[in-house]
Amino acid sequence: MLNIKVTRTTSPKKKPEGELGFGKIFTDHMFEMTYTKNQGWHDAKIKPFSNLSLSPATVIFHYGQEIFEGLKAYKDESGKCYLFRPDMNARRMNTSAKRLCMPEIPEEDFIQAVAELVKTDRDWIPTNPGTSLYIRPFMIATEEFLGVAPSNEYKFMIILSPSGAYYKDGLNPVKIWIEDEYVRAVRGGTGFTKTGANYAIGLAGQEKAHADGYSQVLWLDGIERKYVEEVGAMNIFFVIDGKVVTPLLNGSILPGVTRNTVLALCNSWGYPVEERKISAEELLTAQKNGKLEEVFGTGTAAVISPVGTLRFQDEVLTVGDGKIGTLSQKLYDTVTGIQLGTCEDPFNWRMEI
Ligand code: COI
């Protein structure tokens, strides 16, 4: 259990009014703890949100040794606050840490740090429909050293951002570009982790898609460039001929918390569910035969995001009737209902803090 020293701000910021957007506004406080080889994790504190001061020779700036997580806090009408499956994030943070040669954090310490910080800034949890407090835990290598080697020092920090929908169009179906030039990840790389590099690598494809009016890129596998993997900020699901289908986790795909949640819900509702390879060609054929019923992305930030249009090379496919599908809507309502405490929580995913 961490001994967290709390220093409260003496100049609280003005709370936002109106549209929040995503990840633009930050609360009054942040969590920070330090790792050194000799002392392990120590000096856990909650302090006023402030800039960092680091040497220009710090490892993070040169070799990108960084990992992060994303989860959310919610407040119900009676003022109770909840996290959603924070144990999954704690575990995945350590999977990422191992791959990037960074120190692990005991799962209970990760959850305690998140919960304590959220409680400190509980007045910042927004309650308008579609909003929540986005939580961003992250770890950076802080040793001052230019050799290529795992750092001997790290900082683990958490910041909070009251946010609305990830996509500015909210639940309106987004347009997704299936990318066949750039790739995001290959097996043996870091695709299954949450490290900044996975997202930096994706920017060129995303810019290309944006230039053509598409919101995000659906990546193909890095070897055959044939099978769909995931979208820039979410996992991907298809409803094909009555079956719920999603790419199998193969080492280059992020094991999303919302992905896992959707699979559990669909299984419990009795839908036929398949985790398997899905080629872009299969999607084209299914759409031509009228069998591509729904497409949606899943993610902590994105929640359930319906996809209305897919583009692959010269083909532009409209999914279903271009509107949010029945299953996508049911999943959105159920997932957000469980998160907000308005739906039953049969899997005990909600954690009151
Ligand atoms: C999340 O959904 O929490 C993510 O980390 C995706 C993101 C890059 C916004």
Boltz pocket constraint, residues with backbone or C-beta under 6 A from the ligand:
constraints:
  - pocket:
      binder: B
      contacts: [[A, 69], [A, 70], [A, 71], [A, 199], [A, 232], [A, 233], [A, 234], [A, 299], [A, 300], [A, 301], [A, 302]]
      max_distance: 6.0
